[in-house]
Amino acid sequence: MKIMMIVLSILFLGLLASCTSKTKEPSPTSQNAQSQSQESSNEQGHHRDLDQKETWTCSMHPQMRKDKPGQCPICGMNLVKVEKEEQEIKSSRDPMSQAPENHISFSLSPLKQQMIGVKLGVVEKKPLFKSIRAAGRLAFDPELYTAQNEYAEALKQLEQVKDSALPDVRHSAQKMVHSAKLRLKILGLSDQQIARIDTSEGSNSNLLIHKPGEQVWIYAEIYEMDLPQIHSGQAAEITAGFLSGKTLVGKVASVDRVINPATRTAKARILVKEATTLLRPESYVDVMILSPLGEQVSVPFDAVLDTGKESWVFIVDDQNRFYPQLVTVKYQAGDEIAIGSGLKGGEKIVTSANFLIDSESRLKWVSQAQTTGGKSAPACPKAQHWDVPMSMCMPD
């Protein structure tokens, strides 16, 4: 009986061990899940290694990329480490269609900005004034003086015959007035000036030789490109070496309608009232006319980079990222540039060290092209490489 109990106990223990073993054995699905989890973990570790992998490049030859420090095989310079922030080229505001050719946005820490002397400014919308400078001379104009007298005389003749019973006489006097008036217009006088010729205000004997205290006429030669900004009534300042530092103040009275084909200029007539200084006819003077341009989107002159083909500035956001932005230039007003398109008021831009920032943008573009499969440098013959600064193939 005891033997029988022992045998049953052994059989029961064996059965219990077998069941326990089957319960712990993993299923095929569980094995696959564990395998995929392991592979995912390995893959994440691989990407983490790539992200943490250091990259070294040459400042002069950014196409050279190494995973450890050393020397550039082209120029022998020591390789420099590429900072992680410089490798990030994605941005929410990076519209490459608005960037100049071969440029890209990039990040630059405040410390590095300070080291290279970067200064920032703000795009402003404000009234601008353009100072137009021109060569001038004191008027000595017998032709205009004679034409004015002829017009005044024609007016007197018309007044005398206006009640004549002969229509031909009245018609002839009217034609004389019209012809004299047309000649004055060709010589550059406005309708308002012509209307004043028969009054004491319009007496212009000073077109010949003036006396101290009389009004003086200054003729300024305005270049064709500046003519749209010149209008009657604008203030003008006249200076000259013989004035001993004095400045005469006048106003633009009229501008010629016809351009001189030899000089490509038109004559602006400036009236200076009560010139107390004795001035000699035909003396040369310097003229500055202040022309209002209205409210414009403006930036400092030094903020704009211009190749003749393209103009651009660098916009900076709150994350210290620099964006090359194409702009259209309307005109220059002293130390300010009026922008037609590409910027809006309140944007932060680079106003100093632009050439260094521009060089950095170009280098980053080349670096990205070499590392991201983007637009690459032109192919060179064997044993040569493309040199970015020289823009040509150079021997290795």
C-alpha positions in Angstrom: 0.0 0.0 0.0 2.8 2.4 0.9 4.5 1.5 -2.4 1.3 2.4 -4.3 1.1 5.8 -2.5 4.7 6.6 -3.4 4.1 5.8 -7.1 1.0 7.9 -7.3 2.8 10.8 -5.7 5.6 10.6 -8.2 3.1 10.5 -11.1 1.2 13.6 -9.7 4.4 15.6 -9.3 5.5 14.8 -12.9 2.1 15.9 -14.3 2.2 19.2 -12.3 5.7 20.0 -13.6 4.6 19.3 -17.2 1.7 21.7 -16.9 3.8 24.5 -15.4 6.3 24.1 -18.3 3.6 24.5 -20.9 2.2 27.6 -19.2 5.6 29.4 -19.3 6.4 28.6 -22.9 6.0 31.7 -25.1 3.6 31.7 -28.0 4.7 32.3 -31.7 2.8 35.7 -31.6 4.6 36.7 -28.4 7.9 35.7 -29.9 7.3 38.0 -33.0 6.3 40.9 -30.8 9.4 40.5 -28.8 11.5 40.3 -31.9 9.9 43.5 -33.4 10.3 45.3 -30.2 14.0 44.4 -30.1 14.5 45.5 -33.7 12.7 48.8 -33.1 14.9 49.4 -30.1 18.0 48.7 -32.1 16.8 51.0 -34.9 16.0 53.9 -32.5 19.4 53.4 -31.0 21.0 53.6 -34.5 19.1 56.9 -35.3 20.1 58.2 -31.9 23.7 57.4 -32.8 23.4 59.3 -36.1 21.8 62.3 -34.4 24.6 62.4 -31.8 27.3 61.8 -34.4 29.6 64.8 -34.8 30.3 66.3 -38.2 33.5 68.2 -39.1 34.0 70.4 -42.1 36.4 72.9 -43.7 35.6 76.6 -43.6 36.9 77.1 -47.1 35.6 73.9 -48.6 32.3 73.1 -46.9 31.8 70.1 -49.2 34.3 68.3 -47.2 32.4 66.4 -44.4 34.2 64.2 -41.9 33.0 62.3 -38.8 36.1 63.2 -36.8 38.5 66.2 -36.5 41.5 66.5 -38.8 42.8 68.6 -41.7 41.1 69.5 -45.0 42.6 67.3 -47.7 42.3 70.2 -50.2 43.8 73.2 -48.3 45.2 71.7 -45.2 43.2 73.9 -42.8 42.0 72.4 -39.5 38.4 71.0 -39.7 35.8 72.7 -37.5 32.9 71.1 -35.8 29.4 71.7 -37.3 27.1 72.8 -34.6 23.8 71.0 -34.3 21.8 74.2 -34.7 23.6 74.8 -38.0 22.6 71.4 -39.3 18.9 72.2 -38.9 17.6 73.7 -42.1 13.9 73.2 -41.7 11.8 76.3 -40.8 8.2 77.4 -40.8 9.1 80.6 -42.6 11.7 79.4 -45.1 10.1 80.2 -48.5 13.0 79.5 -50.8 11.2 81.2 -53.7 11.8 84.5 -51.8 15.5 83.9 -51.2 18.2 84.9 -53.6 20.0 82.3 -55.6 22.4 80.0 -53.7 21.3 81.2 -50.2 19.5 79.5 -47.4 18.3 80.3 -43.9 20.4 79.4 -40.9 20.7 79.8 -37.1 23.3 81.8 -35.3 23.6 82.0 -31.5 23.6 85.5 -29.8 27.2 84.9 -28.7 28.4 84.3 -32.3 26.3 87.4 -33.4 28.2 89.5 -30.9 31.6 88.1 -32.0 31.1 89.1 -35.6 29.5 92.4 -34.9 25.9 91.8 -36.0 23.5 94.7 -35.4 19.8 94.5 -35.9 17.2 97.1 -36.9 13.5 97.3 -37.5 11.6 97.9 -40.8 9.8 101.2 -40.5 6.9 102.7 -42.4 7.5 106.5 -42.3 7.6 109.6 -44.5 10.8 109.9 -46.6 12.4 112.9 -48.3 14.8 112.7 -51.2 17.6 115.2 -51.4 18.1 115.9 -55.1 21.4 117.6 -55.9 22.1 119.4 -59.1 24.5 121.9 -60.7 23.1 125.3 -61.2 24.0 128.8 -62.5 22.7 132.3 -61.9 20.4 133.2 -64.8 21.5 135.4 -67.6 18.7 134.8 -70.1 18.2 137.5 -72.7 16.1 135.1 -74.8 13.6 134.6 -72.1 13.6 138.3 -71.2 12.9 139.2 -74.8 10.1 136.6 -75.0 8.4 138.0 -71.9 8.5 141.5 -73.3 7.0 140.3 -76.6 4.2 138.6 -74.7 3.5 141.7 -72.6 3.5 143.8 -75.8 1.1 141.3 -77.5 -1.3 141.6 -74.6 -1.3 145.4 -74.9 -2.0 145.2 -78.7 -4.9 142.8 -78.0 -6.3 145.2 -75.4 -6.2 148.1 -77.9 -8.0 146.3 -80.7 -10.5 144.2 -78.7 -13.3 146.6 -79.6 -12.2 147.0 -83.2 -14.9 146.6 -85.9 -12.5 144.6 -88.1 -12.5 140.8 -87.2 -9.2 140.3 -88.9 -7.5 142.8 -86.7 -8.8 141.1 -83.5 -7.9 137.7 -84.9 -4.4 138.8 -85.8 -3.8 140.2 -82.3 -5.1 137.0 -80.7 -2.7 134.9 -82.8 0.2 137.1 -81.7 -0.7 136.5 -78.0 -1.1 132.8 -78.6 2.3 132.6 -80.4 4.1 134.6 -77.7 2.6 132.4 -74.9 3.5 129.2 -76.7 7.1 130.4 -76.9 7.2 131.1 -73.2 5.9 127.6 -72.5 8.6 126.1 -74.7 11.1 128.1 -72.7 9.8 126.4 -69.5 7.4 128.9 -67.9 4.2 127.7 -66.3 0.8 129.1 -66.9 0.8 130.9 -63.6 4.1 132.6 -64.4 2.9 133.6 -67.8 -0.3 135.1 -66.2 1.8 137.3 -64.0 4.1 138.7 -66.7 2.0 141.8 -67.3 2.0 142.7 -63.6 4.8 144.3 -61.6 5.2 140.9 -59.9 6.2 139.4 -63.2 8.8 141.9 -64.1 11.9 139.9 -64.8 14.6 142.4 -65.7 16.8 140.4 -63.2 17.1 137.8 -66.0 19.9 140.1 -67.3 21.8 141.8 -64.5 20.2 142.1 -61.1 20.8 144.5 -58.2 21.4 143.6 -54.6 18.1 143.1 -52.8 16.3 142.0 -56.0 15.0 138.5 -56.6 17.4 136.2 -58.4 16.7 133.3 -60.8 18.8 130.1 -60.5 18.8 127.5 -63.3 19.4 124.0 -62.1 20.0 121.1 -64.5 17.9 118.1 -63.2 18.7 114.7 -64.5 16.0 112.8 -66.3 15.7 110.1 -63.6 15.0 112.8 -60.9 12.5 114.8 -62.8 9.4 112.9 -61.6 10.2 114.1 -58.0 10.6 117.8 -58.9 7.5 120.0 -58.7 6.7 123.7 -58.4 6.7 125.1 -54.9 9.4 122.8 -53.5 12.1 124.3 -51.3 15.7 124.6 -52.6 19.0 125.5 -51.0 21.8 127.2 -52.9 25.4 127.1 -51.9 28.6 128.2 -53.5 32.2 128.8 -52.7 31.9 132.6 -53.3 29.0 132.8 -50.8 31.4 132.4 -47.9 29.4 129.7 -46.2 26.0 131.4 -46.7 23.0 129.5 -47.9 20.4 131.0 -50.2 16.8 129.7 -49.9 14.5 129.6 -52.8 11.5 127.8 -54.4 11.1 125.9 -57.6 9.0 128.0 -59.9 8.9 125.8 -63.0 10.5 122.9 -64.8 11.2 122.7 -68.5 9.0 120.3 -70.5 11.7 119.5 -73.0 14.9 117.5 -72.1 18.2 118.7 -73.4 19.3 115.8 -75.8 23.0 116.5 -75.1 23.0 116.5 -71.3 19.7 114.5 -70.7 18.7 117.1 -68.2 15.8 119.5 -67.9 16.1 123.0 -66.5 14.4 123.8 -63.2 13.9 127.5 -62.5 14.4 128.5 -58.9 13.4 131.9 -57.6 15.4 133.4 -54.7 13.8 136.5 -53.3 15.7 139.4 -51.9 19.3 138.1 -52.5 21.2 140.5 -50.4 24.6 139.2 -51.7 25.9 140.6 -55.0 25.7 137.7 -57.4 27.2 137.7 -60.9 25.2 136.2 -63.8 26.3 132.8 -65.0 28.1 132.0 -61.7 28.0 128.3 -60.9 26.2 127.2 -57.7 25.2 123.9 -56.0 21.5 123.3 -55.7 19.7 120.9 -53.3 16.0 120.3 -53.7 14.1 118.5 -50.9 11.5 116.3 -52.5 8.8 114.6 -50.3 8.2 110.9 -51.2 5.3 110.2 -49.0 5.0 107.3 -46.5 7.3 104.4 -47.5 8.4 101.1 -46.1 12.0 101.9 -45.4 15.2 100.3 -44.2 18.8 101.7 -43.6 21.0 101.8 -46.7 23.5 99.3 -45.2 20.8 96.7 -44.7 20.4 96.0 -48.4 22.7 93.8 -50.4 22.6 94.5 -54.2 24.3 92.7 -57.1 22.6 94.7 -59.8 20.5 91.6 -60.6 18.9 91.0 -57.2 18.5 92.9 -53.9 17.9 91.3 -50.6 18.0 91.7 -46.8 18.3 89.3 -43.9 15.3 89.0 -41.6 15.8 87.7 -38.1 13.1 85.9 -36.0 12.8 85.4 -32.3 14.7 82.0 -32.5 17.9 83.8 -33.9 17.3 82.4 -37.4 18.4 84.4 -40.4 16.3 84.5 -43.6 17.6 85.9 -46.9 14.7 87.8 -48.3 14.5 89.2 -51.9 13.2 92.8 -52.0 12.4 95.4 -54.7 14.0 98.8 -54.3 12.0 101.9 -55.2 14.6 104.6 -54.6 17.2 105.8 -52.2 16.5 108.7 -49.9 19.7 109.8 -48.2 20.7 107.0 -45.8 17.3 105.3 -46.2 16.0 102.9 -48.9 12.4 102.8 -49.9 11.2 99.2 -50.4 8.6 98.3 -52.9 7.9 94.7 -51.9 9.4 91.9 -49.8 9.2 93.5 -46.3 6.6 94.9 -44.0 6.8 97.3 -41.0 8.0 95.9 -37.7 10.2 93.0 -39.1 13.6 92.7 -37.6 16.5 92.8 -40.0 20.3 92.8 -40.1 21.9 96.3 -40.5 25.6 95.5 -39.8 28.0 92.7 -40.7 25.7 91.9 -43.7 28.6 90.5 -45.8 29.6 88.0 -43.1 25.9 86.9 -42.7 25.7 86.6 -46.5 28.8 84.5 -46.6 27.4 82.2 -43.9 24.2 81.8 -45.8 26.0 80.8 -49.0 28.3 78.3 -47.1 25.2 76.8 -45.5 23.6 76.4 -48.9 26.6 74.6 -50.3 26.8 72.4 -47.1 23.1 71.5 -47.4 23.5 70.7 -51.1 26.3 68.3 -50.3 24.6 66.6 -47.4 20.9 66.5 -48.3 20.9 65.6 -51.9 19.8 69.0 -53.0 21.2 71.1 -55.8 24.9 70.2 -55.9 28.0 71.8 -57.2 28.8 71.4 -60.9 30.8 68.3 -61.8 34.5 68.7 -62.3 37.0 66.7 -64.2 39.0 64.0 -62.4 41.6 65.3 -59.9 39.7 68.6 -59.6 37.0 70.0 -57.2 34.5 72.8 -57.3 35.8 75.8 -55.4 32.9 77.8 -54.0 34.6 81.2 -53.4 36.2 81.0 -56.9 33.1 79.5 -58.6 35.3 77.3 -60.7 36.9 73.9 -60.8 40.3 73.8 -59.1 43.0 71.1 -58.9 42.9 68.9 -55.8 
